[in-house]
Amino acid sequence: MKNPIHFTKMHGLGNDYIYVNADEYNIPDPSAAALKWSRSHLGIGSDGLVLISRSDVADFRMRMFNADGSEGKMCGNASRCIAKYVYEKGLTDKTSIKLETASGIKTLEIHLKQCKVEEVTVDMGMPQLSSKTQLATEDGTLDHSDLSWDGHSGTFVSMGNPHLVVFTDDVMGIELEKIGPVIEKHEIFPEGTNVEFAQKLEDGSLRMRVWERGSGITMACGTGACATAVAACKTGLCKGGALIRMDGGELKIRWDAEDGHVYMTGPAEFVFEGDIEL
């Protein structure tokens, strides 16, 4: 094999990425690698590629690339997987890790069970309900009259990356594969957007489905779960956070009233490891 790259495939609630230690392996064009390796029949198959390296400003640095080759600023599920990766591979013995991302430094708190990482809590920072770079509106806010279809309107939330959260009475009836790409590339979102449809269930939890910018329908989205909980609190559906149920599993989201930060808790899992040609 020419120029073999050792990779680890991991997932957070089915949101799966290819992880590579960038301190050991140089990938000159990670966008091209993500595009090639993410293909399910011709490559490894994943929602994208994540590069892990040491950081000058934190403990570790994350760069993540979607399945279409575009680089993302933040991924909640990937950040939990990184915590499991660096701890269980012996790259650190810390249970509180600082992670450098394109949307700032995140704190990862590792919860152990029998010396293995069972869950990770990520301090996702403060959500933003407006953005003059992520929204092409005069004041950087999204009014319901700016974007609506079939009687639906959405709430804009940025978790470093943009999200449009739409609440509905029948989340499973939404034709996500049709409406997701239309909203993602709507002119009101200059950088594109992630799209979440959610429904409040009788037990108070939220059932969410996601169309991820650059990847399409995925089984879970960490930043999307955070954005959905924030939008639910803003619209009066929840208070202080929520349990978010997705196709791949559940995430516990808490929006702290004191510091304004959103905290996400959930699992991370190894799938398999191997070598692939660069």
DOSE-693645 format. One record per residue: residue number from 1; residue in one letter; chain; x, y, z of N, C-alpha, C in turn. Coordinates in steps of 0.02 Angstrom, whole numbers, padded with zeros to 5 digits. Atoms other than C-alpha are relative to their C-alpha. Example, Ala and Ser with C-alpha at 12.3 -4.5 7.8 and 13.67 -1.06 7.14 Angstrom:
<atoms>
ATOM   n res chain  neast nnorth    nup caeast canorth   caup  ceast cnorth    cup
ATOM   1   a     A  00045 -00059  00000  00615  -00225  00390  00045  00060  00000
ATOM   2   s     A -00042 -00059 -00003  00684  -00053  00357 -00039  00055  00037
</atoms>
This chain:
<atoms>
ATOM   n res chain  neast nnorth    nup caeast canorth   caup  ceast cnorth    cup
ATOM   1   m     A  00042 -00060  00000  00000   00000  00000  00044  00062  00000
ATOM   2   k     A -00038 -00061  00005  00068   00171 -00049 -00025  00052  00049
ATOM   3   n     A  00017 -00052 -00049  00072   00304  00088 -00060 -00019  00043
ATOM   4   p     A  00058  00020 -00040 -00042   00210  00209 -00014  00048  00057
ATOM   5   i     A  00023 -00043 -00055 -00142   00316  00331 -00041 -00043  00047
ATOM   6   h     A  00039  00038 -00049 -00202   00234  00492 -00058  00043  00023
ATOM   7   f     A  00060 -00037 -00019 -00379   00285  00534 -00039 -00039  00052
ATOM   8   t     A  00048  00030 -00047 -00508   00251  00668 -00069  00026 -00017
ATOM   9   k     A  00069 -00021  00012 -00693   00254  00630 -00037 -00002  00067
ATOM  10   m     A  00037 -00007 -00063 -00800   00314  00775 -00068  00031 -00016
ATOM  11   h     A  00065 -00033  00009 -00979   00370  00797 -00026  00026  00067
ATOM  12   g     A  00039 -00025 -00056 -01082   00475  00915 -00073 -00004 -00020
ATOM  13   l     A  00071  00012  00015 -01260   00410  00906 -00012 -00011 -00075
ATOM  14   g     A  00007  00014  00071 -01232   00351  00727  00027  00054 -00045
ATOM  15   n     A -00032 -00053  00039 -01154   00515  00669  00075 -00019 -00004
ATOM  16   d     A -00065  00032  00004 -00995   00431  00606  00051  00039 -00041
ATOM  17   y     A -00055 -00034  00034 -00828   00506  00557  00062 -00044  00000
ATOM  18   i     A -00066  00032  00004 -00656   00446  00507  00048  00045  00038
ATOM  19   y     A -00046 -00039 -00043 -00526   00502  00636  00071 -00019 -00016
ATOM  20   v     A -00071  00010  00015 -00341   00524  00597  00041  00044  00046
ATOM  21   n     A -00047 -00038 -00040 -00200   00577  00712  00045  00040 -00047
ATOM  22   a     A -00036 -00042  00048 -00132   00723  00611  00071  00015  00022
ATOM  23   d     A -00069 -00007 -00022  00026   00730  00717  00043 -00057 -00027
ATOM  24   e     A -00036  00058  00026  00074   00559  00648 -00005 -00007 -00076
ATOM  25   y     A  00012  00008  00072  00002   00569  00471 -00018  00067 -00031
ATOM  26   n     A  00013 -00062  00036  00008   00716  00352 -00048 -00012 -00057
ATOM  27   i     A  00049  00004  00055 -00144   00737  00241 -00002  00069 -00032
ATOM  28   p     A -00006 -00066  00031 -00104   00882  00122 -00067  00030 -00022
ATOM  29   d     A  00065 -00024  00025 -00282   00894  00053 -00056 -00037  00036
ATOM  30   p     A  00051  00036 -00039 -00405   00840  00189 -00070  00005 -00031
ATOM  31   s     A  00065 -00006  00033 -00554   00904  00088 -00009 -00056 -00052
ATOM  32   a     A  00003  00053  00050 -00514   00784 -00054 -00003 -00069  00033
ATOM  33   a     A  00001  00064 -00036 -00481   00643  00070 -00069 -00014  00029
ATOM  34   a     A  00068  00008 -00028 -00649   00673  00156 -00049 -00020 -00054
ATOM  35   l     A  00046  00014  00055 -00739   00671 -00011  00008 -00072 -00024
ATOM  36   k     A -00014  00067  00026 -00655   00509 -00066 -00015 -00054  00052
ATOM  37   w     A  00005  00052 -00051 -00652   00412  00097 -00071 -00007  00028
ATOM  38   s     A  00067  00002 -00030 -00830   00456  00151 -00050 -00040 -00042
ATOM  39   r     A  00046  00037  00043 -00910   00364  00004 -00010 -00071  00027
ATOM  40   s     A  00017  00063 -00035 -00999   00211  00072  00020 -00062 -00039
ATOM  41   h     A -00015  00060  00039 -00964   00091 -00072  00072  00001 -00028
ATOM  42   l     A -00067 -00006  00031 -00798   00158 -00140  00053  00022  00049
ATOM  43   g     A -00047 -00021 -00051 -00718   00218  00021 -00014 -00035  00066
ATOM  44   i     A  00014  00028 -00066 -00731   00189  00208 -00074  00006  00017
ATOM  45   g     A  00070 -00015 -00016 -00903   00267  00222 -00006  00038  00065
ATOM  46   s     A  00006 -00041 -00061 -00939   00407  00345 -00036  00065 -00016
ATOM  47   d     A  00028 -00067  00008 -01014   00578  00373  00055  00052 -00011
ATOM  48   g     A -00055 -00046  00011 -00840   00654  00353  00065 -00023  00032
ATOM  49   l     A -00067  00013 -00025 -00660   00663  00411  00017  00049  00056
ATOM  50   v     A -00021 -00043 -00056 -00591   00729  00576  00074 -00011  00012
ATOM  51   l     A -00072  00002 -00014 -00407   00771  00604  00011  00023  00071
ATOM  52   i     A -00016 -00015 -00070 -00341   00770  00783  00074  00016  00004
ATOM  53   s     A -00071 -00018 -00010 -00179   00858  00831  00008  00036  00066
ATOM  54   r     A -00014 -00042 -00058 -00095   00944  00976 -00014  00073 -00017
ATOM  55   s     A  00018 -00070  00010 -00139   01127  01000  00047  00045  00039
ATOM  56   d     A -00040 -00049 -00035 -00039   01281  01046 -00041  00040  00050
ATOM  57   v     A  00043 -00040 -00044 -00189   01358  01135 -00046 -00042  00043
ATOM  58   a     A  00042  00046 -00039 -00278   01204  01206  00038 -00066  00005
ATOM  59   d     A -00033  00066 -00004 -00242   01020  01239  00004 -00033 -00069
ATOM  60   f     A  00002  00031  00066 -00295   00961  01066 -00038  00047 -00048
ATOM  61   r     A  00034 -00039  00052 -00357   01034  00902 -00040 -00047 -00045
ATOM  62   m     A  00042  00037  00046 -00498   00971  00791 -00011  00039 -00064
ATOM  63   r     A  00023 -00025  00064 -00523   01001  00606 -00048 -00052 -00029
ATOM  64   m     A  00048  00048  00026 -00678   00922  00531 -00023  00021 -00070
ATOM  65   f     A  00018 -00010  00070 -00726   00902  00349 -00061 -00044 -00015
ATOM  66   n     A  00061  00036  00016 -00899   00852  00290  00011 -00048 -00059
ATOM  67   a     A -00005  00050  00052 -00933   00713  00167  00007  00030 -00070
ATOM  68   d     A -00007 -00033  00064 -00940   00840  00025  00066  00037 -00007
ATOM  69   g     A -00065 -00032  00002 -00765   00903  00067  00002  00068  00033
ATOM  70   s     A  00000 -00066 -00031 -00820   01066  00147  00023 -00005  00073
ATOM  71   e     A -00024  00000 -00069 -00740   01112  00313 -00051  00032  00046
ATOM  72   g     A  00047 -00025 -00049 -00854   01135  00463  00036  00032  00059
ATOM  73   k     A -00030 -00034 -00056 -00823   01244  00614 -00004 -00040  00065
ATOM  74   m     A  00011  00035 -00063 -00890   01128  00749 -00044 -00060 -00011
ATOM  75   c     A  00043  00059  00000 -00964   00956  00776 -00001 -00028  00071
ATOM  76   g     A  00006  00023 -00069 -01031   00906  00946  00013 -00074  00007
ATOM  77   n     A -00012  00072 -00004 -01033   00719  00912  00073 -00017 -00009
ATOM  78   a     A -00071  00012  00012 -00856   00724  00844  00043  00020  00061
ATOM  79   s     A -00038 -00022 -00058 -00794   00819  00997 -00002 -00052  00056
ATOM  80   r     A  00004  00053 -00051 -00858   00681  01112  00044 -00059 -00021
ATOM  81   c     A -00042  00055  00024 -00773   00550  01003  00074  00016  00010
ATOM  82   i     A -00070 -00019 -00010 -00610   00647  01012  00020 -00010  00073
ATOM  83   a     A -00015  00011 -00070 -00619   00644  01202  00014 -00074  00014
ATOM  84   k     A -00010  00071 -00009 -00637   00455  01198  00065 -00023 -00033
ATOM  85   y     A -00060  00018  00038 -00500   00439  01067  00064  00016  00038
ATOM  86   v     A -00063 -00021 -00031 -00366   00539  01157  00010 -00032  00068
ATOM  87   y     A -00007  00030 -00066 -00404   00464  01327  00015 -00075 -00005
ATOM  88   e     A -00008  00073  00002 -00419   00280  01281  00061 -00021 -00041
ATOM  89   k     A -00061  00015  00036 -00271   00288  01162  00062  00025  00037
ATOM  90   g     A -00056 -00020 -00042 -00163   00359  01302  00034  00065 -00020
ATOM  91   l     A -00030 -00064  00018 -00133   00530  01225 -00007  00051  00056
ATOM  92   t     A  00008 -00042 -00059 -00190   00608  01389 -00028 -00042  00056
ATOM  93   d     A  00032  00032 -00057 -00237   00556  01564 -00048  00049  00034
ATOM  94   k     A  00046 -00049 -00027 -00343   00711  01593 -00072 -00022 -00012
ATOM  95   t     A  00072  00011  00011 -00530   00694  01617 -00036  00065 -00014
ATOM  96   s     A  00026 -00064  00022 -00555   00879  01579  00047  00026 -00053
ATOM  97   i     A -00042 -00014  00058 -00491   00925  01407 -00023  00064 -00034
ATOM  98   k     A  00015 -00059  00040 -00481   01088  01311  00012 -00018 -00073
ATOM  99   l     A -00003  00017  00071 -00517   01066  01125 -00007  00063 -00042
ATOM 100   e     A  00002 -00056  00046 -00475   01197  00995 -00041 -00019 -00061
ATOM 101   t     A  00041  00010  00060 -00607   01209  00858 -00002  00066 -00039
ATOM 102   a     A  00006 -00060  00040 -00641   01333  00719 -00051  00049  00028
ATOM 103   s     A  00048 -00045 -00032 -00781   01404  00827  00018  00014  00073
ATOM 104   g     A -00024 -00015 -00068 -00675   01424  00984  00022 -00061  00038
ATOM 105   i     A -00024  00054 -00043 -00606   01320  01126 -00058 -00028  00041
ATOM 106   k     A  00054  00034 -00037 -00726   01192  01200  00031 -00042  00056
ATOM 107   t     A -00022  00041 -00056 -00710   01103  01367 -00038 -00066 -00001
ATOM 108   l     A  00029  00067  00001 -00739   00915  01368  00011 -00033  00068
ATOM 109   e     A -00004  00034 -00064 -00778   00828  01533 -00015 -00075 -00011
ATOM 110   i     A  00006  00072  00013 -00750   00640  01526 -00030 -00035  00061
ATOM 111   h     A  00031  00040 -00052 -00860   00522  01628  00021 -00073 -00011
ATOM 112   l     A -00028  00067  00007 -00776   00354  01659 -00043 -00053  00034
ATOM 113   k     A  00029  00059 -00031 -00844   00182  01696  00048 -00057 -00013
ATOM 114   q     A -00049  00054  00005 -00719   00043  01731  00057  00020 -00047
ATOM 115   c     A -00058 -00026  00037 -00579   00150  01657 -00013  00013 -00074
ATOM 116   k     A  00018 -00015  00069 -00672   00173  01493 -00045  00062 -00002
ATOM 117   v     A  00041 -00060  00008 -00755   00331  01429 -00071 -00021 -00016
ATOM 118   e     A  00070  00018  00010 -00941   00304  01451 -00039  00057 -00033
ATOM 119   e     A  00034 -00058  00028 -01004   00480  01416  00048  00060  00004
ATOM 120   v     A -00039 -00062  00000 -00933   00653  01381 -00048  00058  00002
ATOM 121   t     A  00038 -00063 -00001 -01005   00822  01428  00041  00054 -00033
ATOM 122   v     A -00035 -00053  00037 -00958   00962  01309 -00032  00067  00017
ATOM 123   d     A  00022 -00069 -00008 -00970   01146  01355  00000  00030 -00070
ATOM 124   m     A  00006 -00023  00069 -01035   01208  01188  00001  00077 -00005
ATOM 125   g     A -00002 -00073  00001 -01026   01392  01239 -00070  00030 -00004
ATOM 126   m     A  00064 -00036  00002 -01161   01523  01220 -00029 -00001 -00071
ATOM 127   p     A  00031 -00003  00066 -01285   01508  01078 -00011  00072 -00022
ATOM 128   q     A  00014 -00066  00029 -01312   01655  00962 -00064 -00004 -00040
ATOM 129   l     A  00064 -00001  00034 -01484   01700  00899 -00001  00049 -00059
ATOM 130   s     A -00007 -00044  00059 -01420   01821  00767  00071 -00006 -00025
ATOM 131   s     A -00066  00002  00030 -01273   01829  00648 -00001  00038 -00065
ATOM 132   k     A -00003 -00039  00061 -01229   01956  00515  00041 -00035 -00054
ATOM 133   t     A -00037  00038  00050 -01115   01829  00430 -00038 -00062 -00022
ATOM 134   q     A  00036  00062  00016 -01229   01677  00436 -00071  00012 -00024
ATOM 135   l     A  00068 -00018  00024 -01391   01769  00394  00004  00062 -00045
ATOM 136   a     A -00001 -00056  00047 -01414   01881  00243 -00062  00044  00010
ATOM 137   t     A  00054 -00048 -00015 -01536   01999  00329  00032  00064  00024
ATOM 138   e     A -00027 -00065 -00014 -01515   02182  00367  00032  00005  00069
ATOM 139   d     A -00025 -00005 -00069 -01492   02162  00555  00030 -00066  00026
ATOM 140   g     A -00030  00063 -00022 -01427   01982  00560 -00047 -00043  00041
ATOM 141   t     A  00048  00042 -00035 -01587   01913  00635 -00048 -00030 -00052
ATOM 142   l     A  00047  00033  00045 -01717   01797  00559 -00070  00009  00025
ATOM 143   d     A  00070 -00009 -00016 -01898   01850  00561 -00039 -00056 -00034
ATOM 144   h     A  00040  00054  00029 -02032   01720  00527 -00023  00017 -00071
ATOM 145   s     A  00022 -00019  00068 -02083   01820  00374  00057 -00005 -00050
ATOM 146   d     A -00056  00005  00046 -01908   01803  00302  00004 -00068 -00034
ATOM 147   l     A -00006  00068  00026 -01922   01615  00275 -00057 -00043  00026
ATOM 148   s     A  00054  00044 -00020 -02078   01509  00278 -00023 -00041 -00059
ATOM 149   w     A  00024  00045  00053 -02154   01365  00180 -00050 -00048  00031
ATOM 150   d     A  00051  00048 -00022 -02308   01254  00197 -00023  00014  00071
ATOM 151   g     A  00024 -00017 -00067 -02358   01348  00354  00052 -00006  00054
ATOM 152   h     A -00054  00007 -00050 -02190   01315  00440  00045  00061 -00001
ATOM 153   s     A -00052 -00050 -00005 -02068   01443  00502  00051 -00025  00051
ATOM 154   g     A -00054  00027 -00041 -01903   01418  00591  00032  00050  00047
ATOM 155   t     A -00038 -00040 -00047 -01795   01483  00733  00074 -00009 -00016
ATOM 156   f     A -00071  00003  00014 -01614   01527  00693  00040 -00003  00065
ATOM 157   v     A -00045  00006 -00057 -01482   01471  00818  00069 -00018 -00028
ATOM 158   s     A -00068  00017  00019 -01294   01474  00792  00036 -00030  00060
ATOM 159   m     A -00042  00031 -00051 -01187   01354  00893  00073  00000 -00025
ATOM 160   g     A -00063 -00004  00037 -01034   01414  00799 -00013 -00015 -00073
ATOM 161   n     A  00026  00013  00067 -01116   01338  00646 -00074  00015 -00001
ATOM 162   p     A  00070 -00024  00003 -01288   01394  00584 -00050 -00058  00000
ATOM 163   h     A  00055  00049 -00003 -01450   01299  00619 -00066  00036 -00009
ATOM 164   l     A  00070 -00022  00002 -01631   01325  00572 -00041 -00056  00031
ATOM 165   v     A  00039  00050 -00036 -01746   01235  00694 -00074  00013 -00013
ATOM 166   v     A  00071 -00005  00017 -01925   01201  00642 -00040 -00049  00042
ATOM 167   f     A  00042  00044 -00041 -02057   01132  00761 -00063 -00019 -00038
ATOM 168   t     A  00057  00027  00037 -02196   01023  00693 -00037 -00049  00044
ATOM 169   d     A  00040  00050 -00036 -02335   00909  00754  00011 -00071 -00026
ATOM 170   d     A -00011  00067  00031 -02277   00766  00642  00070 -00002 -00030
ATOM 171   v     A -00070 -00003  00024 -02087   00759  00631  00016 -00057 -00047
ATOM 172   m     A -00015  00057  00043 -02088   00586  00551 -00033  00007 -00069
ATOM 173   g     A  00033 -00010  00064 -02202   00648  00412  00035  00050 -00045
ATOM 174   i     A -00037 -00049  00039 -02079   00780  00354  00043 -00035 -00053
ATOM 175   e     A -00042  00028  00053 -01999   00739  00186  00068  00035  00001
ATOM 176   l     A -00063 -00033 -00015 -01827   00786  00250  00047 -00001 -00060
ATOM 177   e     A -00045  00006  00057 -01736   00724  00096 -00017  00050 -00056
ATOM 178   k     A  00020 -00050  00050 -01834   00849 -00010  00008  00071  00025
ATOM 179   i     A  00000 -00068 -00025 -01850   01001  00101  00068  00020  00030
ATOM 180   g     A -00064 -00015 -00031 -01679   00987  00187  00048  00036 -00046
ATOM 181   p     A -00048 -00034  00044 -01569   01031  00037 -00024  00067 -00025
ATOM 182   v     A  00027 -00065  00021 -01686   01172 -00014  00015  00053  00052
ATOM 183   i     A -00013 -00048 -00053 -01670   01258  00155  00075  00010  00009
ATOM 184   e     A -00074 -00005 -00009 -01483   01218  00170  00030  00052 -00046
ATOM 185   k     A -00031 -00044  00050 -01445   01316  00012 -00042  00062 -00015
ATOM 186   h     A  00041 -00060  00010 -01576   01453  00031  00044  00062  00003
ATOM 187   e     A -00042 -00060  00006 -01507   01624 -00014  00006  00040  00065
ATOM 188   i     A -00004 -00037 -00063 -01542   01690  00161  00057 -00025  00043
ATOM 189   f     A -00057  00028 -00038 -01400   01578  00225  00062  00000 -00045
ATOM 190   p     A -00058 -00006  00045 -01238   01635  00139  00048 -00059  00005
ATOM 191   e     A -00046  00056 -00010 -01139   01490  00214 -00037 -00067 -00002
ATOM 192   g     A  00041  00060 -00007 -01282   01365  00201 -00021 -00008  00073
ATOM 193   t     A  00021  00011 -00069 -01367   01298  00357 -00017 -00072  00013
ATOM 194   n     A  00027  00064 -00023 -01404   01141  00455 -00074  00010  00013
ATOM 195   v     A  00072 -00005 -00007 -01590   01103  00466 -00024 -00055  00048
ATOM 196   e     A  00029  00047 -00047 -01680   01022  00613 -00076  00007  00002
ATOM 197   f     A  00072  00002 -00012 -01863   00971  00622 -00010 -00037  00066
ATOM 198   a     A  00009  00029 -00066 -01924   00931  00798 -00073  00003  00022
ATOM 199   q     A  00068  00006 -00026 -02082   00880  00889  00005 -00014  00075
ATOM 200   k     A  00001  00014 -00071 -02118   00888  01076 -00044 -00061  00013
ATOM 201   l     A  00035  00061 -00015 -02170   00718  01143 -00037  00006  00067
ATOM 202   e     A  00041 -00003 -00061 -02290   00679  01286  00043  00000  00063
ATOM 203   d     A -00042  00003 -00060 -02146   00644  01407  00044  00063  00008
ATOM 204   g     A -00037 -00062 -00005 -02074   00818  01376  00064  00002 -00040
ATOM 205   s     A -00060  00002  00042 -01929   00761  01268 -00016  00025 -00070
ATOM 206   l     A  00008 -00024  00068 -01902   00819  01090  00025 -00052 -00050
ATOM 207   r     A -00021  00045  00054 -01897   00704  00939  00025  00042 -00058
ATOM 208   m     A -00032 -00043  00049 -01778   00779  00812  00027 -00041 -00059
ATOM 209   r     A -00032  00027  00060 -01725   00739  00634  00042  00056 -00031
ATOM 210   v     A -00048 -00052  00022 -01580   00827  00549  00023 -00011 -00071
ATOM 211   w     A -00034 -00003  00064 -01517   00875  00379  00063  00042  00013
ATOM 212   e     A -00062 -00034 -00015 -01333   00919  00403  00029  00032 -00062
ATOM 213   r     A -00033 -00036  00053 -01250   01050  00295  00062 -00039 -00024
ATOM 214   g     A -00058  00034  00028 -01128   00961  00180 -00002 -00075  00005
ATOM 215   s     A  00002  00073 -00009 -01179   00785  00233 -00068 -00030 -00016
ATOM 216   g     A  00067  00026  00012 -01367   00768  00210 -00032 -00028  00064
ATOM 217   i     A  00034  00029 -00058 -01477   00663  00325  00051 -00041  00039
ATOM 218   t     A -00043  00039 -00044 -01377   00596  00473 -00042 -00025  00059
ATOM 219   m     A  00038  00030 -00055 -01429   00492  00623 -00001  00043  00062
ATOM 220   a     A -00002 -00044 -00059 -01382   00627  00748  00044  00060 -00016
ATOM 221   c     A -00041 -00060  00006 -01308   00801  00762  00004  00033  00068
ATOM 222   g     A -00009 -00029 -00067 -01235   00868  00924 -00017  00073  00003
ATOM 223   t     A  00016 -00071  00000 -01239   01052  00881 -00074  00011 -00017
ATOM 224   g     A  00071 -00005  00016 -01412   01023  00806 -00044 -00014  00059
ATOM 225   a     A  00037  00014 -00061 -01474   00947  00968  00002  00059  00047
ATOM 226   c     A -00006 -00059 -00042 -01408   01098  01062 -00043  00057 -00027
ATOM 227   a     A  00040 -00053  00031 -01488   01219  00939 -00074 -00013  00010
ATOM 228   t     A  00070  00018 -00008 -01653   01125  00952 -00023  00014  00072
ATOM 229   a     A  00018 -00013 -00070 -01653   01135  01143 -00005  00075  00013
ATOM 230   v     A  00002 -00073 -00009 -01613   01321  01137 -00063  00029 -00032
ATOM 231   a     A  00060 -00025  00035 -01751   01353  01009 -00063 -00019  00039
ATOM 232   a     A  00058  00021 -00039 -01873   01253  01116 -00009  00044  00062
ATOM 233   c     A  00004 -00045 -00058 -01831   01359  01268 -00023  00069 -00021
ATOM 234   k     A  00019 -00067  00023 -01848   01520  01168 -00073  00003 -00020
ATOM 235   t     A  00070  00000  00022 -02018   01469  01102 -00048 -00025  00054
ATOM 236   g     A  00042  00020 -00055 -02082   01409  01271 -00018 -00073  00004
ATOM 237   l     A  00015  00071 -00002 -02085   01223  01235  00035 -00036  00057
ATOM 238   c     A -00040  00030 -00054 -01952   01183  01366  00029  00055  00043
ATOM 239   k     A -00032 -00047 -00044 -01862   01265  01509  00065 -00031  00026
ATOM 240   g     A -00065  00022 -00026 -01677   01246  01546  00034 -00055 -00039
ATOM 241   g     A -00030  00054  00040 -01644   01114  01414 -00051 -00055 -00014
ATOM 242   a     A  00046  00054  00019 -01715   00950  01353  00040 -00063 -00016
ATOM 243   l     A -00027  00063  00026 -01684   00768  01313 -00018 -00002 -00075
ATOM 244   i     A  00011  00000  00072 -01662   00761  01124  00006 -00072 -00026
ATOM 245   r     A  00001  00068  00027 -01710   00597  01040  00009  00004 -00076
ATOM 246   m     A -00015  00000  00072 -01635   00567  00867  00001 -00071 -00026
ATOM 247   d     A -00001  00067  00029 -01625   00422  00746  00053 -00044  00031
ATOM 248   g     A -00056  00039 -00027 -01459   00368  00823  00001 -00007  00075
ATOM 249   g     A  00000  00005 -00073 -01502   00392  01007 -00016  00067  00033
ATOM 250   e     A  00021 -00057 -00040 -01520   00524  01143  00060  00041  00024
ATOM 251   l     A -00048 -00046 -00030 -01424   00676  01201 -00036  00041  00054
ATOM 252   k     A  00026 -00043 -00054 -01451   00771  01364  00029  00070 -00010
ATOM 253   i     A -00021 -00069  00012 -01445   00959  01333 -00024  00044  00057
ATOM 254   r     A  00017 -00046 -00053 -01440   01088  01471  00024  00071 -00019
ATOM 255   w     A -00017 -00071  00013 -01445   01277  01444  00003  00034  00068
ATOM 256   d     A -00011 -00026 -00068 -01371   01350  01603 -00022  00073  00005
ATOM 257   a     A  00027 -00067 -00008 -01461   01504  01666  00052  00049  00026
ATOM 258   e     A -00050 -00044 -00030 -01308   01572  01758  00053  00023 -00050
ATOM 259   d     A -00054 -00021  00046 -01170   01569  01627 -00023  00005 -00073
ATOM 260   g     A  00026 -00005  00068 -01281   01557  01472  00027 -00052 -00047
ATOM 261   h     A -00030  00050  00043 -01183   01408  01407 -00047 -00060 -00009
ATOM 262   v     A  00037  00061  00013 -01258   01252  01329  00046 -00059  00012
ATOM 263   y     A -00039  00060 -00016 -01197   01084  01395 -00033 -00061 -00030
ATOM 264   m     A  00025  00059  00035 -01215   00925  01295  00034 -00062  00029
ATOM 265   t     A -00027  00062 -00028 -01194   00751  01370 -00025 -00060 -00040
ATOM 266   g     A  00019  00059  00038 -01191   00589  01273  00060 -00047 -00010
ATOM 267   p     A -00051  00051  00008 -01091   00434  01222  00043  00011 -00062
ATOM 268   a     A -00042  00004  00059 -00954   00400  01095  00025 -00072 -00006
ATOM 269   e     A -00017  00071  00009 -00906   00232  01019  00052 -00010 -00055
ATOM 270   f     A -00044  00023  00053 -00764   00152  00923 -00039 -00048 -00046
ATOM 271   v     A  00029  00046  00047 -00817   00058  00765  00053 -00049 -00024
ATOM 272   f     A -00055  00042  00021 -00658  -00008  00685  00059  00044 -00020
ATOM 273   e     A -00060 -00035  00022 -00481   00039  00634  00028 -00035 -00062
ATOM 274   g     A -00030  00030  00058 -00380   00010  00477  00049  00047 -00032
ATOM 275   d     A -00046 -00041  00039 -00261   00080  00347 -00029  00011 -00069
ATOM 276   i     A  00026 -00016  00066 -00306   00167  00186  00053  00040 -00038
ATOM 277   e     A -00049 -00035  00040 -00202   00235  00044 -00018  00073 -00008
ATOM 278   l     A  00011 -00072  00008 -00182   00423  00035 -00010  00015 -00074
</atoms>
